Amino acid sequence: MLIARGKPVLGAVRMIGVAAQTYDHWRSEYGSLKLARSSAWSVAGRAKA
């Protein structure tokens, strides 16, 4: 939501308490997922909770 309001990605990441290095690692790991795969991953994550 912050990004949709024009906040730069790294600024939004910092505002929610995530380090830039953590964001970069996450993005390199999961940033290239296709929508279908990321949706399935999201559903699997909710099932564990």
N, CA, C and O of each residue as an XYZ file, in Angstrom:
196
protein
N       0.817     -1.178      0.000
C       0.000      0.000      0.000
C       0.872      1.257      0.000
O       0.537      2.255     -0.639
N       1.984      1.200      0.717
C       2.870      2.355      0.736
C       3.445      2.633     -0.646
O       3.579      3.786     -1.058
N       3.780      1.569     -1.350
C       4.352      1.719     -2.687
C       3.300      2.290     -3.637
O       3.616      3.122     -4.488
N       2.060      1.849     -3.495
C       0.982      2.363     -4.338
C       0.776      3.858     -4.111
O       0.315      4.569     -5.004
N       1.114      4.326     -2.929
C       0.987      5.763     -2.619
C       2.205      6.562     -3.064
O       2.282      7.766     -2.824
N       3.163      5.889     -3.718
C       4.317      6.596     -4.244
C       5.568      6.500     -3.403
O       6.585      7.109     -3.735
N       5.512      5.748     -2.321
C       6.686      5.577     -1.465
C       7.682      4.665     -2.181
O       7.281      3.634     -2.720
N       8.967      5.016     -2.200
C       9.957      4.122     -2.801
C       9.987      2.774     -2.073
O       9.721      2.706     -0.873
N      10.307      1.722     -2.792
C      10.282      0.373     -2.217
C      11.155      0.289     -0.965
O      10.700     -0.199      0.069
N      12.393      0.753     -1.044
C      13.271      0.644      0.125
C      12.757      1.467      1.303
O      12.941      1.077      2.456
N      12.121      2.588      1.029
C      11.522      3.371      2.105
C      10.383      2.621      2.770
O      10.258      2.633      3.995
N       9.553      1.967      1.967
C       8.442      1.182      2.510
C       8.953     -0.005      3.300
O       8.411     -0.338      4.355
N       9.996     -0.643      2.791
C      10.594     -1.791      3.490
C      11.118     -1.361      4.853
O      10.899     -2.048      5.851
N      11.802     -0.238      4.898
C      12.328      0.264      6.172
C      11.205      0.618      7.143
O      11.320      0.378      8.345
N      10.118      1.191      6.619
C       9.004      1.584      7.486
C       8.362      0.392      8.185
O       7.857      0.532      9.299
N       8.372     -0.778      7.551
C       7.770     -1.953      8.197
C       8.790     -2.742      9.004
O       8.473     -3.804      9.541
N      10.017     -2.227      9.090
C      11.016     -2.834      9.963
C      11.836     -3.950      9.339
O      12.395     -4.780     10.056
N      11.916     -3.984      8.018
C      12.705     -5.002      7.332
C      13.984     -4.352      6.825
O      13.948     -3.274      6.230
N      15.105     -5.006      7.060
C      16.386     -4.481      6.589
C      16.469     -4.583      5.067
O      15.888     -5.488      4.468
N      17.182     -3.665      4.455
C      17.352     -3.665      3.002
C      17.990     -4.968      2.537
O      17.617     -5.492      1.487
N      18.939     -5.498      3.292
C      19.585     -6.760      2.923
C      18.583     -7.908      2.920
O      18.627     -8.772      2.044
N      17.681     -7.919      3.895
C      16.662     -8.964      3.963
C      15.741     -8.869      2.760
O      15.401     -9.883      2.150
N      15.337     -7.654      2.418
C      14.485     -7.460      1.246
C      15.195     -7.924     -0.017
O      14.600     -8.622     -0.839
N      16.451     -7.550     -0.182
C      17.208     -7.961     -1.366
C      17.312     -9.479     -1.454
O      17.180    -10.050     -2.536
N      17.547    -10.130     -0.322
C      17.621    -11.602     -0.302
C      16.276    -12.201     -0.688
O      16.219    -13.108     -1.519
N      15.200    -11.708     -0.100
C      13.862    -12.211     -0.420
C      13.567    -12.023     -1.902
O      13.057    -12.927     -2.564
N      13.893    -10.841     -2.415
C      13.593    -10.558     -3.820
C      14.387    -11.458     -4.758
O      13.863    -11.916     -5.774
N      15.653    -11.714     -4.420
C      16.442    -12.597     -5.281
C      15.908    -14.025     -5.220
O      15.993    -14.762     -6.202
N      15.363    -14.413     -4.085
C      14.829    -15.765     -3.914
C      13.441    -15.928     -4.530
O      13.192    -16.901     -5.242
N      12.539    -14.986     -4.265
C      11.131    -15.144     -4.632
C      10.609    -14.115     -5.632
O       9.480    -14.243     -6.106
N      11.392    -13.117     -5.958
C      10.932    -12.028     -6.808
C      10.564    -12.427     -8.218
O       9.789    -11.736     -8.880
N      11.113    -13.541     -8.686
C      10.833    -13.934    -10.066
C       9.743    -15.000    -10.173
O       9.528    -15.559    -11.248
N       9.062    -15.280     -9.079
C       7.994    -16.275     -9.127
C       6.848    -15.797    -10.007
O       6.513    -14.612    -10.018
N       6.271    -16.696    -10.719
C       5.081    -16.375    -11.496
C       3.905    -16.270    -10.533
O       3.957    -16.826     -9.436
N       2.861    -15.577    -10.919
C       1.715    -15.344    -10.054
C       1.106    -16.651     -9.558
O       0.790    -16.765     -8.374
N       0.934    -17.629    -10.425
C       0.315    -18.891    -10.026
C       1.148    -19.583     -8.951
O       0.601    -20.102     -7.978
N       2.459    -19.592     -9.122
C       3.312    -20.256     -8.143
C       3.325    -19.496     -6.822
O       3.279    -20.114     -5.758
N       3.388    -18.179     -6.870
C       3.407    -17.402     -5.640
C       2.071    -17.526     -4.914
O       2.041    -17.533     -3.683
N       0.971    -17.624     -5.648
C      -0.334    -17.802     -5.014
C      -0.409    -19.152     -4.317
O      -0.924    -19.246     -3.203
N       0.097    -20.192     -4.957
C       0.109    -21.516     -4.340
C       0.988    -21.509     -3.106
O       0.652    -22.131     -2.098
N       2.118    -20.807     -3.177
C       3.018    -20.726     -2.027
C       2.335    -19.990     -0.880
O       2.479    -20.376      0.280
N       1.596    -18.939     -1.198
C       0.881    -18.169     -0.194
C      -0.186    -19.021      0.492
O      -0.328    -18.966      1.713
N      -0.927    -19.798     -0.271
C      -1.950    -20.667      0.278
C      -1.326    -21.725      1.171
O      -1.868    -22.036      2.232
N      -0.194    -22.282      0.755
C       0.503    -23.286      1.567
C       0.966    -22.683      2.871
O       0.907    -23.334      3.914
N       1.430    -21.439      2.824
C       1.866    -20.751      4.045
C       0.729    -20.514      5.013
O       0.921    -20.597      6.226
N      -0.453    -20.221      4.497
C      -1.617    -20.002      5.368
C      -2.078    -21.318      5.985
O      -2.593    -21.329      7.103
N      -1.902    -22.406      5.285
C      -2.332    -23.712      5.793
C      -1.505    -24.120      7.015
O      -2.003    -24.811      7.904
N      -0.239    -23.690      7.054
C       0.643    -24.015      8.184
C       0.257    -23.253      9.433
O       0.462    -23.740     10.545
N      -0.299    -22.062      9.267
C      -0.588    -21.195     10.411
C      -1.733    -21.689     11.242
O      -2.089    -21.059     12.238
